Amino acid sequence: MDKETELRLGIKSMLSQYNHYFTRAPHTRYWLVVVDNHFEDCYSFFIYMQRFKAKLTKSYEIACFKRDKGQYEHFLSSLKQHSNLSIEYRDTNHLILPDTEVQQDLIHGHSNLKTFCENQKKPVTNSPASF
């Protein structure tokens, strides 16, 4: 398959995923996030959603492809033509507090990660009494 056909199919797939997740649910905020991921050498496009007065934020990847600036510009321009949602740009070279370990994350539904970590340290036995 030639590059042009691959690009066209990739954009079509991204817009299909966008339409699938952008349901226009009432009392829900939607936005797009574009990530320049240097760790995995790719660009990723996400759609985020959050219900009104809810703390939980959901995100769904709608496209991911190898870091190619030309391909990135085509995907981004197609998405901008298709959507009026706000776009947030992120770059893994500029992480927010990349060294700190997450102890509690109320936004993404991990309300008590510290307790979870402590439970993981308990020895696991395969005896019938432990079930």
Summary of the structure (lengths in Angstrom):
residues: 131
radius of gyration: 19.4
end to end distance: 53.2
largest distance: 61.0
contacts: 285
relative contact order: 0.16
helix: 36%
strand: 27%
